[in-house]
């Protein structure tokens, strides 16, 4: 058995992890009365949980997110769930020709097939305050010398309860330095810095989830209001040293 495990390809290992997560989620949803009747489908792809479907209240979605995120091995929880009959507004920043999900609003500095609006991501986003439910920054932050203005813009445009999804190469993997257009190196501790090491008055974030698979770092962040309570130490201990 040990030899078999050691000779598995990376793709096979990831498929096995996804199968384990799918079985674990099915078992949890079956035994939790709060989850059993919610019309949310959970699919796992290389450790990322993809949520689709519909719920009646925001609290229902928060519950599913939290329960899925507690499964060991989940790196991030990406949601495209209708709440109260309304489709989420999802924006893909730096999408190029490939969006994370079809139907997302795509913004990029260069025009391409998947780009709906050309925008400089190092400047002000052409989006109204509190207008977006989900923002994707997938392989974007490492290309910006100073990505904090973009993070602050994300805070501005997200609705209360909205989520910023971050995915970037982990500094310790060759992919982080192989691309000569990468100008920043990131770690899970970078996410801790975004959330808690900013000067007074800077936008505040609550980390819903963070993770690293040895090649990429992931983070799901939601805006905190200025007077909101900070996360509990027990919550932070799941992600940060």
Phi, psi and omega in degrees: 000318179299315180298321180297315180297318184289336181265358176297140175289163179300319180297319179295320180297317180295321177296321179295320177297316179298320178297318178298315182296319179298317179294318181295320180291317178302318180293318181294315181296327181293329186256003179246110183302331181290334185262335193301322186260005179279133184273063179238127176263134180242120179237141182248133179225103180055041176089351177265126178273127177252119182254128175225166179123211184208141173229164182276326187229152176304326179298328178296316179293320178299321179297313181296315179305311184296316182292319177296317183294342180277351179288130179297128180107347178282127182265330182196161179233106182259125189243133167226072187244132174288137179237121179060033178083004181250131175289141177290147173272114186243127182241131179255108180273130181066040189286334187060219182273355185233112176273157178294322175223139173301141181096347174296152170279121184258128176241136178203159180284338179245140176291141178202175185302321183268003185269121178270334179211135177274127183209144175277110185288349175272002181238200181289133178283139179280056182225144182285159175301142173051045185242355189235141177266323183221131176239128174258128167235081184260115182056050179239311189300326182293347180267354184251127179301316175234105182265356182296323175301323177292319178298320178293322177295322177300319178299320182294318189273343180284139173289159171305130184087355176291167187228135170260120177260122178247135170217126182211157177298139175285139187301332184275358181259149183300332180299334181292330184247351182289328181273117183291350177273356175282125182243355178228145175250136186236154178218168173303326178294336174297321178296320176301319179296319178300320184280325194228353183247024177271157179292160178304138180093345178288153177304141183253145182234148173250120180283109175287322182197144169217154180193169178215132179257013181093347177235324183228154172252147182233149173207137171245115185238143176235143183295142172254134173290156184305325184261010182285152177291142178289163178299151177289146178306323180296326178291316181293329181296340177293333190243325192240144174269000000 
